[in-house]
Amino acid sequence: MQAIERMPLSNNWLTFVLLLLFFSLFLLTIIDVARFKEVASKLFKVSFLERTIDENYSVLSGFHVLFSLFSVTVFSLLFFDFKVFYDGVNAMSFQEFWEVFQVVFIYFLLKNSIENSLIYLFMLRNTLLYFVVSKANYFFAISCYIFVLLLLKEYANLQSPVIYNVAGFLFFISFILHFLNNKNLILNHLFYFILYICTFEIAPLLILFKLMF
């Protein structure tokens, strides 16, 4: 079906979600303003050293959990907008968005749970700590930039295709930088890295798109 740009509508639920996301960013600056600044500028700083690699780093920390929820919500909005745009419909309901959010949330929850379980199971935490932290930071950074793009779309008439193209470019840049930051680890275990990409990145993403489209 030919893509049709939806007309701007008044969506009170969308305004509420965007305000909630903005408030989440505010809370993140309160929890750890230095780390938030580091994450937000991640794609604009070519650095091969993380600010800190805390051995006690936990995916259950308040900062990580809140940023994860923020990112999941942002990507849910992005996928929902993509679905609305290519379905060629002009209506946006919270119930439809909630269905997309549930799928995206479960996707990331299962993906991250399996990844972390395998890391602990094979006692690879110390080896992969830098890789895991770096990957999370790039993911959080992209979600911040996409959030800005979504705001511009709703309140400055930014076209949806622009958001999709910029999002794709950001993912490409983050992949390159992530590879450069971890090139020694990746090249030394190239087979396992390729297996990881296929198993935990490409395959789950294809399943996610299949479920939503």
Backbone as ProteinMPNN parsed JSONL, in Angstrom:
{"seq_chain_A": "MQAIERMPLSNNWLTFVLLLLFFSLFLLTIIDVARFKEVASKLFKVSFLERTIDENYSVLSGFHVLFSLFSVTVFSLLFFDFKVFYDGVNAMSFQEFWEVFQVVFIYFLLKNSIENSLIYLFMLRNTLLYFVVSKANYFFAISCYIFVLLLLKEYANLQSPVIYNVAGFLFFISFILHFLNNKNLILNHLFYFILYICTFEIAPLLILFKLMF", "coords_chain_A": {"N_chain_A": [[0.839, -1.195, 0.0], [0.467, 2.22, -0.768], [2.413, 4.669, 0.864], [0.988, 6.987, 3.097], [0.954, 10.148, 4.418], [-0.06, 10.872, 7.644], [-2.559, 13.126, 8.816], [-2.05, 15.883, 11.047], [-3.351, 15.45, 14.244], [-5.383, 16.127, 17.142], [-4.204, 14.769, 19.935], [-4.642, 13.902, 23.0], [-3.652, 11.909, 24.66], [-1.183, 11.393, 23.519], [0.181, 13.776, 23.938], [0.322, 13.656, 26.714], [1.968, 11.381, 27.056], [4.355, 12.287, 25.868], [4.969, 14.398, 27.598], [5.381, 12.925, 29.906], [7.66, 11.513, 29.178], [9.449, 13.627, 28.933], [9.532, 14.445, 31.59], [10.723, 12.193, 32.647], [13.317, 12.408, 31.637], [14.108, 14.625, 33.07], [14.133, 13.562, 35.672], [16.208, 11.742, 35.354], [18.413, 13.416, 35.12], [18.534, 14.295, 37.698], [19.104, 11.975, 39.12], [21.657, 11.143, 38.129], [23.455, 13.385, 36.869], [25.898, 13.761, 35.557], [26.413, 11.33, 34.244], [24.169, 11.28, 32.631], [24.647, 13.447, 30.894], [26.887, 12.459, 29.623], [25.822, 10.243, 28.273], [23.883, 11.484, 26.629], [25.441, 12.934, 24.853], [26.781, 11.034, 23.48], [26.973, 10.087, 20.763], [28.241, 12.157, 19.556], [30.749, 12.344, 20.434], [33.801, 11.098, 19.854], [35.16, 8.834, 21.509], [37.282, 6.503, 23.061], [37.173, 5.536, 25.543], [35.21, 4.813, 28.307], [33.479, 6.957, 30.654], [33.301, 5.989, 33.27], [33.762, 2.669, 34.329], [32.134, 0.926, 36.241], [32.576, -1.715, 38.424], [30.479, -2.609, 39.87], [28.342, -2.063, 38.349], [24.957, -2.186, 37.43], [22.104, -3.523, 35.809], [19.821, -3.142, 37.097], [19.884, -0.79, 38.414], [18.615, 2.437, 39.456], [18.987, 4.5, 37.563], [19.54, 3.088, 35.168], [17.213, 1.484, 34.844], [15.15, 3.438, 34.654], [16.011, 4.874, 32.397], [15.866, 2.846, 30.555], [13.097, 2.317, 30.454], [12.274, 4.787, 29.478], [13.512, 4.721, 26.941], [12.317, 2.458, 25.755], [9.674, 3.354, 25.585], [9.98, 5.539, 23.844], [10.887, 4.243, 21.49], [8.653, 2.692, 21.069], [6.778, 4.64, 20.38], [7.989, 5.464, 18.025], [7.876, 3.116, 16.397], [5.117, 2.861, 16.361], [4.326, 5.191, 15.036], [5.509, 4.659, 12.589], [4.008, 2.436, 11.82], [1.422, 3.567, 11.624], [1.877, 5.44, 9.621], [2.579, 3.909, 7.312], [0.385, 2.282, 7.1], [-1.425, 4.033, 6.267], [-3.412, 5.451, 7.677], [-5.46, 7.828, 9.487], [-6.005, 7.982, 12.124], [-5.189, 7.834, 15.557], [-5.054, 5.972, 18.344], [-4.899, 5.521, 21.9], [-5.144, 2.933, 22.798], [-4.272, 1.399, 20.618], [-1.632, 2.25, 20.489], [-0.795, 1.317, 22.981], [-0.847, -1.427, 22.626], [1.271, -1.747, 20.833], [3.331, -0.797, 22.465], [3.373, -2.77, 24.479], [4.271, -5.006, 23.041], [6.829, -4.131, 22.215], [7.999, -3.642, 24.717], [7.99, -6.217, 25.919], [9.617, -7.481, 24.085], [12.181, -6.188, 24.405], [12.552, -6.742, 27.108], [12.692, -9.575, 27.252], [14.845, -10.004, 25.504], [17.024, -8.597, 26.714], [17.044, -9.9, 29.179], [17.697, -12.55, 28.514], [20.212, -12.135, 27.347], [21.726, -11.083, 29.529], [21.478, -13.193, 31.322], [22.859, -15.253, 30.021], [25.397, -14.123, 29.983], [26.069, -14.093, 32.713], [25.799, -16.814, 33.203], [27.84, -18.025, 31.734], [29.928, -16.828, 32.928], [31.016, -14.351, 31.971], [30.954, -11.739, 32.619], [32.92, -9.836, 33.53], [34.564, -9.735, 31.305], [32.864, -8.787, 29.302], [31.801, -6.457, 30.286], [32.481, -3.759, 29.614], [31.626, -3.771, 26.951], [28.86, -4.209, 27.246], [28.026, -1.951, 28.753], [28.751, 0.118, 27.009], [27.147, -0.466, 24.791], [24.57, -0.142, 25.893], [24.646, 2.6, 26.487], [24.801, 3.789, 23.932], [22.348, 2.982, 22.924], [20.598, 4.316, 24.671], [21.322, 6.948, 24.05], [20.513, 7.234, 21.357], [17.759, 7.018, 21.7], [17.206, 9.406, 23.019], [17.716, 11.325, 21.007], [15.844, 10.556, 19.083], [13.538, 11.071, 20.497], [13.543, 13.874, 20.528], [13.161, 14.3, 17.792], [10.591, 13.24, 17.49], [9.144, 15.072, 18.983], [9.503, 17.333, 17.374], [8.137, 16.493, 15.155], [5.459, 16.342, 16.006], [4.941, 18.945, 16.853], [6.166, 20.725, 15.15], [5.711, 19.983, 12.611], [7.456, 18.153, 11.36], [8.336, 15.815, 8.894], [7.408, 12.359, 8.724], [9.061, 10.458, 7.196], [11.557, 11.685, 7.383], [12.249, 11.347, 10.046], [12.504, 8.542, 10.153], [14.64, 8.106, 8.408], [16.711, 9.554, 9.667], [16.813, 8.195, 12.1], [17.649, 5.661, 11.219], [20.182, 6.375, 10.276], [21.399, 7.171, 12.675], [21.489, 4.736, 14.065], [23.245, 3.369, 12.406], [25.611, 4.889, 12.697], [26.036, 4.545, 15.451], [26.525, 1.812, 15.518], [28.941, 1.615, 14.103], [30.651, 3.176, 15.757], [30.428, 1.741, 18.117], [31.598, -0.645, 17.358], [34.226, 0.231, 16.828], [34.977, 1.073, 19.367], [35.096, -1.321, 20.662], [36.734, -2.98, 19.237], [38.987, -4.675, 19.575], [38.067, -6.707, 21.302], [35.958, -7.678, 19.73], [37.2, -8.493, 17.288], [38.878, -10.454, 18.228], [37.089, -12.375, 18.909], [35.508, -12.959, 16.665], [33.791, -14.805, 15.351], [31.929, -15.459, 17.367], [30.884, -12.954, 17.783], [29.579, -12.398, 15.35], [27.695, -14.434, 15.478], [26.319, -13.558, 17.723], [25.211, -11.113, 16.786], [23.47, -12.046, 14.794], [21.777, -13.712, 16.295], [20.834, -12.261, 18.579], [20.26, -9.688, 17.723], [19.481, -9.274, 14.91], [17.638, -11.431, 14.272], [15.656, -11.319, 16.482], [14.685, -8.726, 15.969], [13.509, -8.964, 13.451], [11.46, -10.694, 14.126], [10.021, -9.016, 15.819], [9.097, -7.013, 14.026], [7.53, -8.646, 12.454], [5.504, -9.352, 14.222], [4.234, -6.906, 14.615], [3.6, -5.947, 12.114]], "CA_chain_A": [[0.0, 0.0, 0.0], [1.265, 3.433, -0.853], [2.514, 5.387, 2.132], [0.225, 8.226, 3.168], [1.291, 10.883, 5.631], [-1.254, 11.159, 8.423], [-2.786, 14.526, 9.139], [-1.877, 16.143, 12.47], [-4.582, 15.409, 15.011], [-5.253, 16.44, 18.553], [-4.128, 13.512, 20.679], [-4.317, 14.221, 24.383], [-2.828, 10.841, 25.213], [0.171, 11.549, 22.997], [0.767, 14.894, 24.679], [0.627, 13.155, 28.057], [3.128, 10.485, 26.954], [5.536, 13.112, 25.607], [5.279, 15.096, 28.851], [5.916, 11.913, 30.816], [9.03, 11.258, 28.731], [10.24, 14.803, 29.296], [9.718, 14.376, 33.041], [11.686, 11.114, 32.885], [14.648, 12.976, 31.399], [14.39, 15.496, 34.213], [14.497, 12.69, 36.792], [17.519, 11.158, 35.066], [19.436, 14.416, 35.445], [18.62, 14.353, 39.158], [19.748, 10.74, 39.588], [23.091, 11.174, 37.784], [23.543, 14.373, 35.794], [27.139, 13.563, 34.797], [26.217, 10.184, 33.351], [23.17, 11.66, 31.636], [25.324, 14.275, 29.89], [27.762, 11.559, 28.863], [24.99, 9.444, 27.377], [23.22, 12.347, 25.657], [26.406, 13.401, 23.85], [27.558, 9.846, 23.117], [27.222, 9.966, 19.328], [28.995, 13.314, 19.077], [32.08, 12.294, 21.046], [34.553, 9.905, 19.462], [36.025, 8.508, 22.631], [37.47, 5.067, 23.179], [37.164, 5.213, 26.966], [34.022, 5.217, 29.035], [33.783, 7.819, 31.794], [33.573, 5.048, 34.361], [33.259, 1.308, 34.178], [31.981, 0.481, 37.619], [32.434, -3.165, 38.529], [29.18, -2.865, 40.481], [27.308, -1.613, 37.417], [23.823, -3.108, 37.438], [20.975, -3.159, 34.959], [18.706, -2.884, 37.999], [20.054, 0.517, 39.053], [17.535, 3.362, 39.141], [19.304, 5.209, 36.323], [19.409, 2.172, 34.027], [15.814, 1.081, 34.705], [14.374, 4.577, 34.175], [16.418, 5.164, 31.02], [15.352, 1.744, 29.732], [11.673, 2.572, 30.257], [12.205, 5.936, 28.577], [13.899, 4.291, 25.595], [11.281, 1.556, 25.247], [8.519, 4.18, 25.233], [10.336, 6.304, 22.646], [10.886, 3.344, 20.337], [7.262, 2.303, 20.841], [6.196, 5.743, 19.618], [8.573, 5.437, 16.681], [7.28, 1.99, 15.674], [3.702, 3.146, 16.178], [4.237, 6.191, 13.977], [5.846, 3.942, 11.357], [2.852, 1.6, 11.49], [0.338, 4.456, 11.206], [2.267, 6.072, 8.359], [2.546, 2.965, 6.199], [-0.971, 1.75, 6.964], [-2.19, 5.081, 5.608], [-4.587, 5.822, 8.466], [-5.369, 9.148, 10.097], [-6.43, 7.905, 13.522], [-4.227, 7.316, 16.523], [-5.689, 5.755, 19.639], [-3.983, 5.059, 22.936], [-5.222, 1.476, 22.858], [-3.395, 0.874, 19.569], [-0.257, 2.497, 20.924], [-0.521, 0.449, 24.122], [-0.55, -2.754, 22.085], [2.641, -1.675, 20.306], [4.221, -0.655, 23.619], [3.489, -4.073, 25.138], [5.119, -5.862, 22.207], [8.205, -3.618, 22.291], [8.473, -3.843, 26.086], [8.281, -7.645, 26.098], [10.767, -7.777, 23.221], [13.421, -5.755, 25.05], [12.677, -7.433, 28.389], [13.185, -10.929, 26.991], [16.154, -9.909, 24.865], [18.027, -8.221, 27.712], [17.09, -10.938, 30.215], [18.448, -13.687, 27.976], [21.605, -11.706, 27.194], [22.381, -10.992, 30.838], [21.518, -14.534, 31.909], [23.952, -15.988, 29.379], [26.658, -13.52, 30.425], [26.347, -14.6, 34.059], [25.899, -18.27, 33.144], [29.163, -18.395, 31.229], [30.907, -16.05, 33.702], [31.672, -13.439, 31.034], [30.597, -10.371, 32.985], [34.101, -8.971, 33.556], [35.063, -9.595, 29.938], [31.918, -8.071, 28.452], [31.221, -5.316, 30.995], [32.644, -2.551, 28.8], [30.778, -3.944, 25.772], [27.465, -4.063, 27.663], [27.804, -0.557, 29.135], [28.841, 0.922, 25.794], [25.953, -0.743, 23.989], [23.43, 0.491, 26.559], [24.767, 4.049, 26.348], [24.428, 4.153, 22.561], [20.902, 2.779, 22.821], [19.962, 5.425, 25.379], [21.592, 8.183, 23.311], [19.638, 7.262, 20.185], [16.39, 7.27, 22.157], [17.111, 10.842, 23.311], [17.636, 12.056, 19.744], [14.567, 10.234, 18.453], [12.527, 11.797, 21.267], [13.535, 15.242, 20.0], [12.554, 14.236, 16.462], [9.154, 13.031, 17.667], [8.601, 16.366, 19.408], [9.479, 18.197, 16.192], [7.086, 15.998, 14.258], [4.134, 16.669, 16.52], [4.727, 20.369, 17.105], [6.809, 21.555, 14.123], [5.366, 19.377, 11.321], [8.536, 17.38, 10.751], [7.761, 14.683, 8.175], [7.77, 11.039, 9.244], [10.226, 9.844, 6.538], [12.79, 12.301, 7.887], [12.545, 10.678, 11.314], [12.955, 7.18, 9.884], [15.979, 8.173, 7.807], [17.66, 9.99, 10.694], [16.934, 7.085, 13.054], [18.5, 4.661, 10.586], [21.547, 6.909, 10.26], [21.908, 7.125, 14.047], [21.82, 3.341, 14.365], [24.446, 3.027, 11.641], [26.742, 5.552, 13.353], [26.27, 3.905, 16.75], [27.113, 0.498, 15.258], [30.342, 1.841, 13.738], [31.38, 3.628, 16.942], [30.458, 0.627, 19.07], [32.601, -1.581, 16.849], [35.554, 0.813, 17.032], [35.257, 1.093, 20.803], [35.271, -2.694, 21.151], [37.287, -3.726, 18.098], [39.879, -5.755, 20.021], [37.223, -7.794, 21.799], [35.18, -8.233, 18.621], [38.079, -9.18, 16.341], [39.408, -11.659, 18.875], [35.999, -13.356, 19.005], [34.688, -12.542, 15.53], [32.729, -15.783, 15.088], [30.9, -15.313, 18.39], [30.249, -11.652, 17.579], [28.639, -12.57, 14.243], [26.613, -15.262, 16.012], [25.553, -12.691, 18.624], [24.451, -10.172, 15.964], [22.382, -12.774, 14.131], [20.869, -14.322, 17.271], [20.237, -11.327, 19.532], [19.941, -8.397, 17.135], [18.739, -9.351, 13.656], [16.489, -12.349, 14.369], [14.577, -10.769, 17.308], [14.113, -7.543, 15.328], [12.622, -9.456, 12.398], [10.276, -11.22, 14.811], [9.275, -7.854, 16.304], [8.399, -6.424, 12.889], [6.508, -9.602, 12.029], [4.396, -9.276, 15.173], [3.54, -5.625, 14.524], [3.171, -5.644, 10.754]], "C_chain_A": [[0.872, 1.243, 0.0], [1.248, 4.185, 0.468], [1.755, 6.692, 2.061], [0.546, 8.905, 4.477], [0.025, 11.217, 6.394], [-1.344, 12.645, 8.716], [-2.614, 14.722, 10.638], [-3.224, 16.174, 13.183], [-4.306, 15.803, 16.447], [-5.307, 15.136, 19.331], [-3.681, 13.82, 22.103], [-3.42, 13.164, 25.003], [-1.383, 10.973, 24.761], [0.893, 12.687, 23.707], [1.173, 14.454, 26.079], [1.867, 12.268, 28.04], [4.406, 11.285, 26.735], [5.953, 13.893, 26.851], [5.887, 14.139, 29.868], [7.363, 11.586, 30.459], [9.945, 12.416, 29.101], [10.525, 14.81, 30.793], [10.721, 13.285, 33.402], [13.112, 11.603, 32.674], [15.064, 13.878, 32.553], [14.822, 14.67, 35.426], [15.877, 12.074, 36.589], [18.64, 12.132, 35.383], [19.604, 14.556, 36.954], [19.375, 13.137, 39.697], [21.248, 10.769, 39.35], [23.281, 12.1, 36.594], [24.786, 14.173, 34.938], [26.985, 12.42, 33.801], [25.192, 10.503, 32.27], [23.801, 12.499, 30.525], [26.224, 13.424, 29.008], [26.959, 10.766, 27.839], [24.404, 10.308, 26.262], [24.147, 12.807, 24.54], [27.219, 12.254, 23.257], [27.924, 9.8, 21.642], [28.015, 11.129, 18.754], [30.404, 13.36, 19.647], [32.756, 10.988, 20.661], [35.577, 9.628, 20.541], [36.111, 7.0, 22.761], [37.579, 4.636, 24.642], [35.854, 5.673, 27.565], [34.429, 6.095, 30.219], [34.118, 6.975, 33.01], [33.038, 3.685, 33.967], [33.235, 0.715, 35.576], [31.77, -1.031, 37.646], [31.096, -3.544, 39.151], [28.027, -2.392, 39.6], [26.194, -2.654, 37.328], [22.713, -2.601, 36.532], [19.733, -2.879, 35.804], [18.857, -1.573, 38.753], [18.921, 1.443, 38.616], [17.747, 4.071, 37.818], [19.048, 4.312, 35.114], [17.948, 1.79, 33.785], [14.978, 2.213, 34.121], [14.715, 4.907, 32.729], [15.916, 4.071, 30.073], [13.867, 1.939, 29.437], [11.458, 3.748, 29.316], [12.461, 5.498, 27.141], [12.852, 3.384, 24.968], [10.056, 2.35, 24.804], [8.779, 4.977, 23.967], [10.291, 5.418, 21.405], [9.489, 2.807, 20.048], [6.538, 3.378, 20.039], [6.7, 5.751, 18.183], [7.958, 4.322, 15.841], [5.799, 2.243, 15.396], [3.493, 4.157, 15.057], [4.517, 5.553, 12.615], [4.66, 3.103, 10.883], [1.7, 2.446, 10.961], [0.625, 5.044, 9.828], [2.104, 5.119, 7.179], [1.214, 2.232, 6.068], [-1.885, 2.768, 6.297], [-3.454, 5.462, 6.342], [-4.351, 7.164, 9.138], [-5.726, 9.143, 11.571], [-5.335, 7.295, 14.38], [-4.926, 7.177, 17.866], [-4.666, 5.234, 20.629], [-3.985, 3.54, 23.019], [-4.299, 0.834, 21.821], [-1.928, 1.071, 19.937], [0.125, 1.553, 22.053], [-0.187, -0.962, 23.666], [0.874, -2.806, 21.538], [3.639, -1.607, 21.451], [4.435, -2.0, 24.306], [4.413, -5.005, 24.363], [6.578, -5.443, 22.319], [8.796, -3.864, 23.673], [8.864, -5.301, 26.32], [9.5, -8.045, 25.281], [12.078, -7.427, 23.911], [13.639, -6.463, 26.387], [13.253, -8.834, 28.193], [14.597, -10.906, 26.424], [17.246, -9.618, 25.894], [18.157, -9.274, 28.811], [17.91, -12.132, 29.754], [19.923, -13.341, 27.844], [22.332, -11.72, 28.529], [22.472, -12.349, 31.521], [22.67, -15.347, 31.333], [25.311, -15.453, 29.809], [27.045, -14.033, 31.808], [26.555, -16.108, 34.048], [27.288, -18.719, 32.715], [30.281, -17.566, 31.857], [31.734, -15.117, 32.805], [31.464, -11.973, 31.412], [31.799, -9.442, 32.943], [34.634, -8.709, 32.15], [34.177, -8.684, 29.101], [31.322, -6.83, 29.102], [31.298, -4.045, 30.17], [31.716, -2.606, 27.588], [29.317, -3.671, 26.116], [27.14, -2.611, 28.002], [27.797, 0.341, 27.908], [27.595, 0.755, 24.935], [24.725, -0.057, 24.579], [23.463, 2.001, 26.38], [24.392, 4.52, 24.951], [22.921, 4.02, 22.357], [20.148, 3.927, 23.487], [20.134, 6.737, 24.62], [20.657, 8.312, 22.116], [18.204, 7.573, 20.589], [16.183, 8.746, 22.486], [16.925, 11.642, 22.031], [16.311, 11.791, 19.035], [13.424, 10.932, 19.181], [12.408, 13.236, 20.778], [12.864, 15.279, 18.631], [11.043, 14.052, 16.549], [8.466, 14.313, 18.131], [8.474, 17.312, 18.218], [8.387, 17.764, 15.219], [5.708, 16.465, 14.714], [3.88, 18.168, 16.604], [5.424, 21.291, 16.109], [6.636, 20.949, 12.731], [6.541, 18.718, 10.611], [7.941, 16.12, 10.13], [8.285, 13.35, 8.708], [8.972, 10.412, 8.549], [11.555, 10.415, 7.007], [13.216, 11.613, 9.182], [13.108, 9.287, 11.068], [14.373, 7.171, 9.316], [17.035, 8.57, 8.83], [17.88, 8.877, 11.713], [17.835, 5.989, 12.491], [19.953, 5.088, 10.553], [22.174, 6.844, 11.647], [22.294, 5.705, 14.446], [23.09, 2.915, 13.641], [25.687, 3.613, 12.299], [27.064, 4.875, 14.679], [26.916, 2.534, 16.57], [28.598, 0.632, 14.942], [31.161, 2.229, 14.965], [31.493, 2.512, 17.976], [31.496, -0.409, 18.649], [34.006, -1.054, 17.107], [35.942, 0.805, 18.504], [35.545, -0.294, 21.373], [35.951, -3.583, 20.112], [38.198, -4.873, 18.534], [39.086, -6.968, 20.494], [36.496, -8.482, 20.651], [36.054, -9.045, 17.67], [38.664, -10.459, 16.926], [38.358, -12.764, 19.002], [35.0, -13.08, 17.879], [33.529, -13.502, 15.269], [31.582, -15.616, 16.079], [30.167, -13.981, 18.255], [29.215, -11.74, 16.456], [27.433, -13.39, 14.696], [25.707, -14.441, 16.921], [24.66, -11.745, 17.827], [23.241, -10.861, 15.338], [21.325, -13.247, 15.124], [20.122, -13.301, 18.114], [19.87, -9.969, 18.944], [19.035, -8.538, 15.914], [17.483, -10.205, 13.785], [15.362, -11.803, 15.254], [13.905, -9.557, 16.675], [13.154, -7.94, 14.211], [11.332, -10.009, 12.995], [9.394, -10.077, 15.297], [8.471, -7.215, 15.181], [7.277, -7.343, 12.401], [5.283, -9.524, 12.929], [3.569, -8.011, 14.985], [2.99, -5.337, 13.136], [2.727, -6.908, 10.019]], "O_chain_A": [[1.891, 1.303, 0.688], [0.205, 4.321, 1.108], [1.862, 7.425, 1.078], [0.42, 8.296, 5.539], [-0.89, 11.805, 5.819], [-0.33, 13.331, 8.846], [-2.979, 13.847, 11.424], [-4.139, 16.87, 12.743], [-3.163, 15.811, 16.906], [-6.345, 14.477, 19.376], [-2.491, 13.98, 22.372], [-2.526, 13.486, 25.786], [-0.462, 10.697, 25.528], [2.073, 12.574, 24.038], [2.236, 14.83, 26.573], [2.725, 12.387, 28.914], [5.431, 10.994, 27.351], [7.143, 14.036, 27.13], [6.804, 14.505, 30.603], [8.196, 11.404, 31.346], [11.08, 12.21, 29.531], [11.633, 15.142, 31.215], [11.484, 13.435, 34.356], [14.012, 11.257, 33.439], [16.226, 13.89, 32.96], [15.766, 15.036, 36.126], [16.63, 11.904, 37.548], [19.7, 11.727, 35.861], [20.685, 14.896, 37.434], [20.185, 13.257, 40.616], [22.029, 10.459, 40.249], [23.271, 11.655, 35.446], [24.743, 14.388, 33.727], [27.387, 12.541, 32.643], [25.322, 10.056, 31.131], [23.518, 12.283, 29.346], [26.313, 13.64, 27.799], [27.365, 10.633, 26.685], [24.421, 9.919, 25.094], [23.703, 13.044, 23.416], [28.236, 12.486, 22.604], [29.069, 9.505, 21.301], [28.418, 11.091, 17.591], [31.162, 14.293, 19.381], [32.341, 9.91, 21.087], [36.705, 10.117, 20.497], [35.113, 6.3, 22.589], [38.016, 3.525, 24.945], [35.437, 6.811, 27.348], [35.548, 6.006, 30.724], [35.109, 7.225, 33.696], [31.982, 3.574, 33.343], [34.194, 0.087, 36.024], [30.885, -1.555, 36.969], [30.628, -4.67, 38.982], [26.88, -2.329, 40.043], [26.454, -3.847, 37.172], [22.419, -1.407, 36.493], [18.712, -2.43, 35.283], [18.054, -1.269, 39.635], [18.338, 1.262, 37.547], [16.809, 4.23, 37.037], [18.412, 4.734, 34.149], [17.495, 1.776, 32.64], [14.188, 1.993, 33.203], [13.825, 5.187, 31.926], [15.58, 4.348, 28.922], [13.427, 1.749, 28.303], [10.572, 3.716, 28.461], [11.714, 5.862, 26.232], [12.532, 3.522, 23.788], [9.465, 2.053, 23.766], [7.903, 5.083, 23.108], [9.719, 5.803, 20.385], [9.173, 2.497, 18.899], [5.774, 3.068, 19.125], [5.945, 6.01, 17.246], [7.562, 4.553, 14.698], [5.287, 1.887, 14.334], [2.595, 4.002, 14.229], [3.856, 5.86, 11.623], [4.349, 3.067, 9.692], [1.071, 2.088, 9.966], [-0.262, 5.134, 8.979], [1.544, 5.5, 6.151], [0.944, 1.625, 5.032], [-2.97, 2.431, 5.823], [-4.468, 5.767, 5.714], [-3.213, 7.588, 9.335], [-5.748, 10.198, 12.204], [-4.649, 6.359, 13.97], [-5.343, 8.173, 18.455], [-3.689, 4.588, 20.251], [-2.95, 2.928, 23.28], [-3.626, -0.155, 22.11], [-1.095, 0.188, 19.731], [1.245, 1.042, 22.084], [0.666, -1.622, 24.26], [1.595, -3.782, 21.749], [4.672, -2.276, 21.42], [5.561, -2.332, 24.676], [5.236, -5.707, 24.95], [7.46, -6.283, 22.494], [9.959, -4.25, 23.793], [9.937, -5.585, 26.854], [10.319, -8.848, 25.726], [12.982, -8.258, 23.996], [14.776, -6.753, 26.759], [14.19, -9.229, 28.886], [15.445, -11.704, 26.824], [18.266, -10.306, 25.94], [19.253, -9.514, 29.316], [18.722, -12.664, 30.51], [20.788, -14.148, 28.185], [23.414, -12.292, 28.653], [23.443, -12.623, 32.225], [23.372, -16.045, 32.064], [26.261, -16.216, 29.981], [28.205, -14.367, 32.051], [27.387, -16.628, 34.791], [27.843, -19.672, 33.262], [31.423, -17.586, 31.396], [32.963, -15.093, 32.866], [31.76, -11.075, 30.624], [31.707, -8.355, 32.372], [35.095, -7.61, 31.841], [34.671, -7.903, 28.289], [30.427, -6.208, 28.53], [30.306, -3.329, 30.032], [31.09, -1.605, 27.236], [28.617, -2.986, 25.371], [26.102, -2.094, 27.589], [26.944, 1.219, 27.777], [27.057, 1.732, 24.414], [23.932, 0.54, 23.85], [22.425, 2.62, 26.145], [23.731, 5.548, 24.804], [22.301, 4.851, 21.694], [19.179, 4.447, 22.934], [19.209, 7.545, 24.553], [20.076, 9.373, 21.888], [17.51, 8.314, 19.892], [15.099, 9.282, 22.255], [16.079, 12.534, 21.969], [15.724, 12.703, 18.452], [12.447, 11.34, 18.553], [11.302, 13.756, 20.629], [12.086, 16.189, 18.343], [10.299, 14.642, 15.767], [7.343, 14.605, 17.721], [7.468, 18.005, 18.069], [7.786, 18.597, 14.541], [4.896, 16.923, 13.91], [2.745, 18.618, 16.448], [5.292, 22.511, 16.207], [7.319, 21.343, 11.786], [6.605, 18.729, 9.381], [7.136, 15.435, 10.76], [9.449, 13.232, 9.091], [9.843, 9.874, 9.233], [12.566, 9.712, 7.026], [14.397, 11.333, 9.387], [14.085, 8.892, 11.704], [15.2, 6.34, 9.69], [18.124, 7.997, 8.86], [19.01, 8.642, 12.142], [18.685, 5.451, 13.202], [20.853, 4.278, 10.773], [23.349, 6.501, 11.783], [23.319, 5.5, 15.096], [23.913, 2.186, 14.195], [26.698, 2.927, 12.447], [28.232, 4.656, 14.998], [27.759, 2.135, 17.374], [29.419, -0.136, 15.446], [32.239, 1.681, 15.193], [32.526, 2.36, 18.629], [32.189, -0.98, 19.491], [34.879, -1.799, 17.551], [37.098, 0.558, 18.846], [36.16, -0.425, 22.431], [35.763, -4.8, 20.112], [38.18, -5.938, 17.917], [39.391, -8.105, 20.137], [36.421, -9.709, 20.598], [35.691, -10.158, 17.289], [38.914, -11.426, 16.206], [38.693, -13.936, 19.179], [33.796, -12.981, 18.116], [32.411, -13.066, 14.998], [30.413, -15.629, 15.695], [28.981, -13.882, 18.57], [28.107, -11.22, 16.587], [26.294, -13.082, 14.346], [24.486, -14.599, 16.901], [23.483, -11.586, 18.151], [22.132, -10.327, 15.35], [20.128, -13.193, 14.84], [18.921, -13.444, 18.345], [19.221, -9.171, 19.621], [17.938, -7.98, 15.89], [16.387, -9.757, 13.447], [14.208, -11.816, 14.827], [12.696, -9.372, 16.818], [12.104, -7.32, 14.044], [10.249, -9.819, 12.441], [8.169, -10.149, 15.203], [7.292, -6.908, 15.359], [6.214, -6.878, 11.989], [4.152, -9.618, 12.452], [2.352, -8.027, 15.169], [2.032, -4.579, 12.987], [2.331, -6.838, 8.855]]}, "name": "protein", "num_of_chains": 1, "seq": "MQAIERMPLSNNWLTFVLLLLFFSLFLLTIIDVARFKEVASKLFKVSFLERTIDENYSVLSGFHVLFSLFSVTVFSLLFFDFKVFYDGVNAMSFQEFWEVFQVVFIYFLLKNSIENSLIYLFMLRNTLLYFVVSKANYFFAISCYIFVLLLLKEYANLQSPVIYNVAGFLFFISFILHFLNNKNLILNHLFYFILYICTFEIAPLLILFKLMF"}
